[in-house]
Amino acid sequence: MSSLASSPSHHPTDVRTARLILRPWGAADVTAVLDGSGTRSADWADDFPAEGDRLMAGLFAERPAWLGPYGHRLIVERASGVLVGSVGLFWPPDEGVLELGYGIVASRRGRGYATEAARAMAAYALTAPGVRAVSAGVEPPNPASVRVLEKAGFRYAGGTEDTVRYTFATARPERPTDG
């Protein structure tokens, strides 16, 4: 069995949705994605890893917090066990806000996986201490990504000509104060 499927359904910090398992990257995953030899795991979609997956794997050595309990995940189809993308939270939070990034390989787009993964990771992020919101930036010429965020429950939060910002947050009850 490959390192990517060595126990994807039993990791204690897996995030599960109806159709996906969002499991943490492991050292073997990072090595396999960065391996330029052409060796591929049988558990990878034919077009995994995408350019963004390779970019992220290369940054993990510089930013180990991104691999923590609320960090980056690989996206696995539950029905097939095939790895189809990645989704992640960029630590640490900035004034209680985490940045979200995601990518689904081209062969699996149009199935709602990005929306499902983004929604699940944003909700999971809000369970982390000190996190009050999740933010994501999208380039205006990428309407598919805007739709992903809107369907996932993110709300428009403003932007510039280069980036449109969306935020996901839930209202938390105020704690009573003394006097």
N, C-alpha and C positions, 0 to 999 in steps of 0.2 A: 504494500500500500504506500502511496506517496506521502511525503511530508505534509502536503496541503490537506490531505484527508485523514491524517493520522488519528484524529478524534474530534472532528468538527462539531459534533452534536453534544459533546460532553464538557466543553470548556466552561468554567464557572462564570465568565463574563460574556458569554454569547448573548446577543440580543436577537430574539426570535420574532418573526412576523408570520402571517398566514402562509407566505410562500418563500420566505427567505430566512437564512441564518446569517447574522452579521457577527463574524468571529474575529478576534484579535489577530493581527499579524504576528507571526513568530519569527525567530531568527532564520529558520529554514526557509520560510516564505520569502523573506527579504533577499536571502542568498539566491534562491531560485529565480526570482524576478530580475535580479541584477546579472545573473549568469549569462554571459554573451555566447555561450557555446551552442545555443540552439536546442538544448535539452528542455523538453516540455513535460509538464505533468499531465497525466491522463485525465486529471480532474479539472483542467483548465478549459474554458471555452476556446474554440479555435483561434479567436482573436484576442485572447488574454495572454500577457499583459498589454494594456494600452499604454500610450506614451505617458499619460498622467500617473499610472501605476508605477512605471519605472522611475519617474521623477520623484514620487513620494518615497519609494524604497531607498533611493539614493540620499534622501534628506534625514532618514531616521537616525543615522549615526550622530548627526549634529543636534538632533532634537529628540532625545529619548523619551521625553514626557508625552510625545505624540503617540507612543505605544503603551501608555499607562492604561489603567482600568476604564477610563472614559475616552480613550484615544481612537486611533484609526482601526477600521475593520475591513475585512475582506467580505464580499457579498457572495453567498453561496445559494444557489437554487435548492430549496428543500427537496423537491421532487426528483431531481437528477443528481444532486451532489456536485454539480459543476460550478466552478468559480467564475463569476460573470462581471466582477467589478470591485470597486472599493468605495468606502464612505468614511469620513473621519471628522474629528473635532480637533481643532488646533489649540493646544494648551500653551501657556496658562490663560485663564479668562482675563479679559481686559475690562476692568470695572464691572465684573459679573457677567460679561458677555463672551461667549465662545463663537468662533468662526467654524462653519460647516463647509466641507467640500465633498463632492461625490462624482463618480463616473461609472457608467455602465458600458461594456463593450458594444460595438455597433451591432453585432449579431443578436443582441438581446434587448435592444432599445425598442420602445413602443409597447412594452408589456406592463408599464407602470412600476417597474422595479426601482427606478430612481426615486419616485415619489414615496413608495413604501419604505425604502431605506432611509430617506431624508426625514420622514415623519418619525420613524422609530428612533433614529439617533438623536433627533432634537428632543423628543420626550425623555429619552434616557439621560441626555445631558442635564436636563432640569432636575434630575435626582442627585446630581453632584453637589457637594457643599460649595456654597459661594456662587453658584451659577443661577442667574435670574432670566437669561435669555440666550437664544442662539441666533446668529446672524449669518447671512450668506450674500455674497456679491455676485452679480451676473453682468456680463457684457451686454449692452442693449441689442446687438445683432444676434443674440441667442434666445429667441422666443421660446424654444422648447424647454430651456432651463428655467425661464420665468414661469412657465406653466407647471413644471415640476414643483417649484417652491410654493406656488399658489395652491395647488392641489394638496400639498403636504401640510397646509395650514399656516404658512408663513404670510406675513402681511407686508405690503409695500412700506418702506421706511425712508424713502428719499434716494437721491443719487446725484451723480454728475454725468457729464456727457460720456465718460468712460465706463462707469460702473453704476448699476442700479442695486440698491440694498433692500433686503427683505429680512424680517425678524420674526422669530417664533418665541412666544412667551405665554405662560399661563399666569393668571392672577393668583397670587398667594395671599391668604388672609393676613391682615395686619395683626401683629401681636399687641395685646393690650399693654398700655404703659401705665406706670404708677403716676398718679397725680397730676 
